Amino acid sequence: MSWVETLESQRVTIDAEGIRTGIRVYRVWGYARAAILGDPSSIQNEAGNGLPNIDSVWEEMTLRKYSVVPVGSIYDVTGEYSNAPDPLGHLDPNFVSWSNSFATKDIPLPYAKRSRSRLYIPNPSAPLEPVELVVDGWNFYQSPIITKVERFVCRANFSNPSEVTGIRAAIREQTGKLHKIAGLWSIFEGADFTEQGPGVAGTRRFEVQYSWSSESGCRQMAERFIFGPPDPDPWFPWQQQEWPAGTGSLWIRPPFHTVIPLPGSMTDPDIVPRFKVFLPHDDSQPLGWQTLPGVREPP
């Protein structure tokens, strides 16, 4: 695992207004694309030096972005520099726009209620007086909680067919993971990837629409819990959950989590029903959206 810089590829240009732009190109092997984009300084060469981080300075210019293109079993990694003002976030010539939409959806939340049944068994010694048996147990129901949903879409355009493989790899790597978008935890749902037809001078143009959605979860049972069957005494078989860990933020059902009854507690009347609250998604890369080509920080 290492990298080398192709010094002959270094380029710096200065326009009539004094705006400097430059590129530096590296050949990287033994590292994943997501690692290169997510934490450049962790990509070390044989001397133990990492790649420059975003916002680092070279030749009086700031590193704005990396583009990563696979070449066989290695990656060509291009760092793009500029000294131009960047008031809206990192410059990215492929970025087009952000859009938002808002909605609500119902998410089923299970709960339990103690039940009691009476059975009457014939009594051979007293046919007119059957034996009454009382059977205790648990009934399980699901009730919807109404959660707020915010959807984010980022559009980007590309005209270099050599970038397509890297874009698709980034989408596959991040799909289904949780990102922190505009201060909200959001699940990356994937992207729509379409060819737009020929562009200037016959070049091929591509549009990518990346999609995320957030949801509000449920902090208190009284907030949005709607009982299905008549139930004066439901059993809430869980305590508040902390998520993300170490933040002190408590939930009845945290966003994106699933609640299921544990086996064994569903049939034995002497066991208080137990439920498991778990997160089926990877939340280890909150800034994973930065590895998606053409995505700029949302407003």
Secondary structure, DSSP 4 states (H G I P E B T S, - for coil): -EEEE-GGG-EEEE-TT--EEEEEEEEEESS-HHHHHH-GGG-B-TTSPBPPPTT-EETTEEEEEEEEEEETTEEEEEEEEE-S--TTSS--TTEEEEEEEEEEEEEEEEEEEEEEEEEEE--TT-TTSPEEEEEEEEEEEEEEEEEEEEEEEEEEEE--GGGHHHHHHHHHHHTTBEEEETTEEEEEEEEEEEEEEE-GGG-EEEEEEEEEEEE--BSSHHHHB--SS--SS-B-----EESSTTS--EESB-TT-EEEEPTTTTT-TTS---EEEE--SB-S-TTGGGGSTT-----
